Structures are given as structure tokens and as C-alpha cells.
Amino acid sequence: MARLVGGRRRVRRADTAGVTGWAGEPPKPGDTARLSRVVTAGDMELFERISGDRNPLHFDEAAARASVFGEVIVQGGLTTAILNAVVAERLPGPGSVFLTVEWSFLAPVRPGDEITGEVEVVDVRLDKPVTTLRTRVTRQDGVLVLDGTAVCYTSPITS
């Protein structure tokens, strides 16, 4: 349910059903959220156009085969993007941005892999909307490809 405040629509908790985060009660340590998606070659091409990342390991099959990875791998920024979605859409939720991240890349992601990004609340500051999260990305085969932490700030969203 929304109501107009000064000509603008103000979002209340009922409007954010299914979203965990600062829209109502602050998150609590132990809260978790996750999202999954399949990473495609088209995603990689779009990321290359946006970022300018033209590393041959992402596009040149011969170069990738000759590398330690043995085949084409997905850009790290595309792998971490699933965490952007979890943070912005689920936990802490809309209005959240990363303040700091510390990520270790542990295994490659390849085109066609389904990745799952998961966050777990480790700490919540009650004096300001700042949340510390454990962050993880896994592949469909259960392999942990990224592990780390992130600190997020959540700005109230009204519209």
C-alpha cells in the first residue's frame, strides 16, 4: 500500500513484499538472501561493451585453452554482479549500495554456468543503515567461486 506525501508516493512495508531489508525492520544477523542466474556468452559480450574488458581469456578460445583455465571464463565483474542484484533486490534491499567489498575469486565461471549469489548478515549498525555481509557465489555444481565480505549503506527509498 502506498500513500501520497507532498505530491509524492511514499512506499510502505506492504509495497515491498518479499524484500528483506531496511524498508521496515532492520535486517538481523543470520538473515540470508540469494539469487541465481545462468551466465551467457551474450552477457559476456554486453559486459565487454560496458566495461571495455577485452581480456582474451573471455573471448579467444585458443588463448583460453592455452591458459591455466583451459577454456573461456566469465569476467570477474560479471560474476560479482549477481551480488549487486542480491543486495539491491533482497538484502539489505532497495536503496542499498556497497561501501566496501573484499572478495576472493576461488574458481572460474564459464559461459552457461548457473551461479547463485548469497549474502548473510553478519553485523547491523543501529545508529545508521549500515550492514556487514558475508558474500558467496557458487556454481551449479556446488563449487564456491567467490567468498568474501561487503559493507552496505541503505538509503531510504520514497517515490
Secondary structure by P-SEA (a helix, b strand, c coil): cccccccbbbbccccccccccccccccccccccbbbbbbcaaaaaaaaaaccccccccccaaaaaacccccccccccccaaaaaaaaacccccccccccbbbbbbcccccccbbbbbbbbbccccccccbbbbbcccccccccccccbbbbbbbccccc
